[in-house]
Amino acid sequence: MGSRATAEILQPELMTLEQWADLDEDEPGELMDGRLVEEEAPTTLHEAVVSWLIEVLRAWARPRGGWVFGSEHKLAVSAQRGRKPDVCMYAPGTRLRGRDALSRIPPVVAIEVLSQRPRDVRRDRMEKALEYARFGVRWYWLVDPNAQLVELYELGSDGHYVHVLPASQGKVSVEGLEGLELDLDALWAEVAPLMDDEETGAERGER
C-alpha cells in the first residue's frame, strides 16, 4: 500500500507478469502488485551515467561470457512485481534465452541511477532494495550523479543488503568480480559538461 503511493498508477486494471512482458517496447511502466505504475523519467545526465556504466561493465563481462542490459530489460522480481533496473549484469556463464521478454533469473548486479525526485529516491533506496534482495541479486549499486556518490550493497547471508562501500572518487574494485574496476574520476569527468550546463541553467533561473 505504501509502495503504491510513491508512483502514479498508469493502468488500474490488474495484469500478470506475462502481460506486462508482452507490452509494446515503447509502453513505459513497471509492475507493482499487478498494476502498471510509472517509472523514473530519465534526464540527459542520468542517461549519460547509464551509458558509461554499460560500457564499463560490458567491457568486463563480454570476454568472460556475461551479459549487460539497459533499462528495457524486464525482471520478474516476485509473483506480481516486475522491475526494469537502469543497468544490470549477468554473471559469466548465465544461460539466457534470446526470445524471452522477461527474466526470472537474478542478475549478479543491478544498478539504479538516482534522480532528484523524492519519490524516485525512495523507490530506489527502499522498495527496489527489498525486491532485488528477495529476488537474489548479489550486488545492488546506487549511483547519485548530483552528489557524485556511488554506494555498493552486497546481499548478506540473511537475505538483506549490507552497505559495503560508499565512494566518490578513485577506483573501486568489486569483490567476487575479479578485474572489474570502476574509475569514478573518469565517470565524473565524462559527465562534467552536463553538470556545468545544469548549474549554469540554475543560476539563470532555468528549469
C-alpha positions as CSV (number, residue, x, y, z in Angstrom):
1,M,0.0,0.0,0.0
2,G,2.7,2.4,1.0
3,S,4.8,1.5,-2.1
4,R,2.0,2.3,-4.5
5,A,1.7,5.8,-3.1
6,T,5.2,6.6,-4.4
7,A,4.3,6.1,-8.0
8,E,1.4,7.0,-10.2
9,I,-0.7,4.1,-11.4
10,L,-0.7,4.2,-15.2
11,Q,-3.3,1.4,-15.7
12,P,-5.7,0.4,-12.9
13,E,-6.6,-3.0,-14.3
14,L,-4.6,-5.9,-12.9
15,M,-2.2,-7.6,-15.2
16,T,0.1,-10.6,-15.0
17,L,3.9,-10.6,-15.4
18,E,3.4,-12.2,-18.8
19,Q,1.0,-9.4,-19.9
20,W,3.5,-6.8,-18.7
21,A,6.3,-8.5,-20.5
22,D,4.2,-8.5,-23.7
23,L,3.5,-4.8,-23.7
24,D,4.9,-2.8,-26.7
25,E,8.5,-1.8,-26.2
26,D,7.6,1.9,-26.1
27,E,5.0,1.3,-23.4
28,P,6.5,2.7,-20.1
29,G,6.0,1.4,-16.6
30,E,6.9,-1.2,-14.0
31,L,4.6,-3.7,-12.4
32,M,3.7,-3.2,-8.7
33,D,1.3,-5.7,-7.1
34,G,-0.2,-6.4,-10.5
35,R,-0.7,-2.8,-11.6
36,L,1.3,-0.8,-14.1
37,V,2.9,2.2,-12.5
38,E,5.1,5.0,-13.7
39,E,8.8,4.6,-13.9
40,E,11.5,7.2,-13.5
41,A,11.7,9.8,-16.3
42,P,15.4,10.0,-17.1
43,T,17.4,13.2,-17.7
44,T,20.3,13.6,-20.1
45,L,22.7,13.4,-17.1
46,H,21.0,10.2,-16.0
47,E,21.4,8.6,-19.4
48,A,25.0,9.7,-19.7
49,V,25.8,7.9,-16.5
50,V,23.9,4.8,-17.6
51,S,25.7,4.8,-20.9
52,W,29.1,5.0,-19.1
53,L,28.2,2.1,-16.8
54,I,27.0,-0.1,-19.6
55,E,30.2,0.5,-21.5
56,V,32.5,-0.3,-18.5
57,L,30.5,-3.4,-17.4
58,R,30.2,-4.8,-20.9
59,A,34.0,-4.4,-21.4
60,W,34.4,-6.7,-18.4
61,A,31.5,-9.1,-18.9
62,R,31.5,-10.0,-22.6
63,P,35.0,-11.5,-22.8
64,R,34.0,-13.7,-19.8
65,G,30.7,-14.8,-21.2
66,G,28.5,-12.4,-19.1
67,W,25.7,-10.1,-20.3
68,V,24.9,-6.4,-19.7
69,F,21.5,-4.8,-20.3
70,G,19.9,-1.4,-20.1
71,S,16.6,-0.1,-18.7
72,E,14.3,-2.1,-21.0
73,H,15.3,-5.4,-19.6
74,K,12.5,-6.7,-17.5
75,L,12.9,-8.7,-14.3
76,A,10.2,-10.8,-12.6
77,V,11.3,-9.9,-9.1
78,S,8.2,-11.6,-7.5
79,A,4.9,-13.1,-8.5
80,Q,3.2,-9.7,-9.0
81,R,6.1,-7.3,-9.4
82,G,8.3,-6.5,-12.4
83,R,11.2,-4.1,-12.4
84,K,13.5,-2.6,-15.0
85,P,16.8,-1.6,-13.5
86,D,18.8,1.2,-15.2
87,V,21.6,-1.3,-15.8
88,C,22.0,-5.0,-14.9
89,M,24.7,-7.5,-15.4
90,Y,24.5,-11.3,-15.5
91,A,27.4,-13.4,-14.2
92,P,29.7,-15.2,-16.7
93,G,28.1,-18.5,-17.8
94,T,24.5,-17.4,-17.1
95,R,22.3,-19.0,-19.7
96,L,19.6,-16.6,-21.1
97,R,17.1,-17.2,-23.8
98,G,17.1,-14.6,-26.5
99,R,13.3,-14.8,-27.2
100,D,12.3,-14.2,-23.6
101,A,10.8,-10.8,-22.9
102,L,11.0,-11.3,-19.1
103,S,13.8,-12.7,-17.0
104,R,13.2,-14.8,-13.9
105,I,17.0,-15.2,-13.4
106,P,18.5,-12.7,-11.0
107,P,21.5,-10.7,-12.4
108,V,24.6,-10.6,-10.3
109,V,24.5,-6.7,-10.4
110,A,21.5,-4.4,-10.5
111,I,22.1,-0.6,-10.7
112,E,19.9,2.4,-10.2
113,V,21.0,5.9,-11.1
114,L,19.2,8.3,-8.7
115,S,17.2,11.2,-9.8
116,Q,16.3,14.2,-7.7
117,R,12.6,13.4,-7.3
118,P,12.0,12.3,-3.7
119,R,9.6,9.5,-4.7
120,D,12.2,8.1,-7.2
121,V,14.8,8.2,-4.5
122,R,12.5,6.4,-2.1
123,R,11.6,3.8,-4.7
124,D,15.3,3.1,-5.4
125,R,16.6,3.1,-1.9
126,M,13.7,1.3,-0.2
127,E,11.4,-0.6,-2.4
128,K,13.8,-1.8,-5.1
129,A,16.4,-2.7,-2.5
130,L,14.0,-5.1,-0.8
131,E,12.7,-6.5,-4.0
132,Y,16.2,-7.1,-5.6
133,A,17.4,-8.7,-2.3
134,R,14.4,-11.1,-2.3
135,F,15.0,-11.9,-5.9
136,G,18.6,-12.9,-5.2
137,V,20.6,-10.1,-6.9
138,R,24.0,-10.3,-5.2
139,W,25.1,-6.7,-5.8
140,Y,22.9,-3.6,-5.7
141,W,24.6,-0.3,-6.7
142,L,23.2,3.2,-6.3
143,V,24.8,6.0,-8.3
144,D,24.0,9.6,-7.5
145,P,25.5,11.8,-10.1
146,N,24.4,15.0,-8.4
147,A,26.2,14.1,-5.2
148,Q,29.0,12.3,-7.2
149,L,28.5,9.3,-4.9
150,V,28.4,5.5,-5.6
151,E,27.1,3.1,-3.0
152,L,27.7,-0.7,-3.2
153,Y,25.4,-3.1,-1.3
154,E,26.1,-6.8,-1.2
155,L,23.5,-9.5,-0.4
156,G,24.2,-10.9,3.1
157,S,23.5,-14.5,4.3
158,D,20.3,-13.2,6.0
159,G,18.9,-12.1,2.7
160,H,19.3,-8.4,3.3
161,Y,21.8,-6.0,1.7
162,V,24.9,-4.9,3.6
163,H,26.3,-1.5,2.8
164,V,29.8,-2.4,1.7
165,L,31.2,0.8,0.2
166,P,30.4,4.4,-0.3
167,A,32.8,6.1,-2.7
168,S,33.1,9.4,-4.5
169,Q,36.5,9.2,-6.2
170,G,39.3,6.9,-7.2
171,K,39.0,3.4,-8.4
172,V,36.6,0.9,-6.9
173,S,37.1,-2.9,-7.2
174,V,34.2,-5.3,-6.7
175,E,34.7,-8.4,-4.5
176,G,33.9,-11.6,-6.4
177,L,34.1,-9.9,-9.8
178,E,37.8,-10.1,-10.3
179,G,39.2,-7.5,-12.6
180,L,36.1,-5.3,-12.5
181,E,37.1,-1.8,-11.6
182,L,35.0,1.5,-11.6
183,D,37.1,4.6,-12.2
184,L,34.9,7.2,-10.6
185,D,37.1,10.1,-11.5
186,A,36.7,9.1,-15.1
187,L,32.9,8.9,-14.7
188,W,32.5,12.3,-13.2
189,A,34.9,13.8,-15.8
190,E,32.7,12.2,-18.5
191,V,29.5,13.8,-17.3
192,A,31.1,17.1,-16.0
193,P,30.0,19.1,-19.1
194,L,26.4,18.2,-18.4
195,M,26.7,19.2,-14.7
196,D,28.2,22.5,-15.8
197,D,25.2,23.2,-18.0
198,E,22.8,22.3,-15.2
199,E,24.5,24.6,-12.8
200,T,24.6,27.4,-15.3
201,G,20.9,27.0,-16.1
202,A,20.1,27.1,-12.4
203,E,22.0,30.3,-12.0
204,R,19.8,31.8,-14.8
205,G,16.7,30.5,-13.2
206,E,16.1,28.0,-15.9
207,R,14.5,24.6,-15.4
